[in-house]
Amino acid sequence: MIQCKDFAPRITERGSFGGASDYESFSEVVSAVNQWIETTTIQVINVESVVLPDHLEGTSDGNYGLTVSNGFYPVMISQGVTINCFQCVRVWYRE
């Protein structure tokens, strides 16, 4: 069965009101991906860079954010609402 796993930048420093103020760089995310691949018994099918909205399911522990100093993409949708999107890494694999 083919599966995928998304890796988002981790929050490295909290800002005022509990919001994130600083995040891992994209290269640190790539390092985390490499470490995960080395420590699991999977067959990697593909690795890609993806732009995702500012919340990912499964990252509710508060350690992840999706803002990166070198990968921030504000997207304007209807009614003038802005959704922040960020550069992440997606790994497609088979167990």
N, C-alpha and C positions, 0 to 999 in steps of 0.2 A: 504494500500500500504506500502510495506517495503522500508525503506530508510536507508542511512548511512551518518554519519558525521565524518570527520577526524579532530583530534586535534593535532596540531604540537606545538613544543616549541616556545614561543614568544622570540623575541630578547630583551634582557635587557640592552645591551650596544652596541653602534656603535663603530666600529673600524675606522682605517684610510680609506680614500677614500669612506666613506659611507657604507662600508661592516660591517657585524656583527662581533663582537668579543666575545660576551658572550650571553648565552641563558638560558632560564629556565631549571631547572632539570626535569627529567622524573616524579618525584613525584609531582612537581608543575603542570605539564600537567594533571596528574591524578586528582589533586584537582580541576582544571578547568572543567574537565569532570564531576566530581561529582556535582559541582555547577550548571552546565548547566542542568544536569538531574533533579536536585531538583527544578529548576525554569521553567521547561517546562512541558507541559501536554502530555507526550509521554509514550508509553509502550516499555521499553527496552527489546530487544530480545537477544542481545549478546554484549559483550564488549571484544575487543581483542587488543593486541599489534601488530602493523604492522611496517614493515620497508619500508619507502617511499623515492623516490628520493628528491633532495634538493629543489624542487619547487612544490608547490601545487596550483592548480587552485582555485580561490576564496580567495586567501590570498595576493592579490596585494597591500594591504594597507601598506606594508613595515614593519608591526609589527611582522610578523611571519618569522621564519627561520626554517630550519630543521637540525640544528646541536645541539647536546646535548653532554655535557662533558662525560656522561656515556652511550651514545647511538649512536656513530658515526661508520658508516660502509662504508668505501670506496669500490667501486665496479669498477673493471677494465673491460672495454668493448673493442671492436675491435679498431685497430689503436692506441692503447696505451692511449686512452681517459679515464680519471677517472671521475666517477659520484659519488658524495657523497650521501649516503642514511642514513636515521636517524630513530630512534625509535619514533613512534607516537601511538596514541590511536584511534581506530575506534569503533564507537558505531552504532550498527544496531538497528533500532527502528521502531515502527508503531505509526502513529498519531491517 
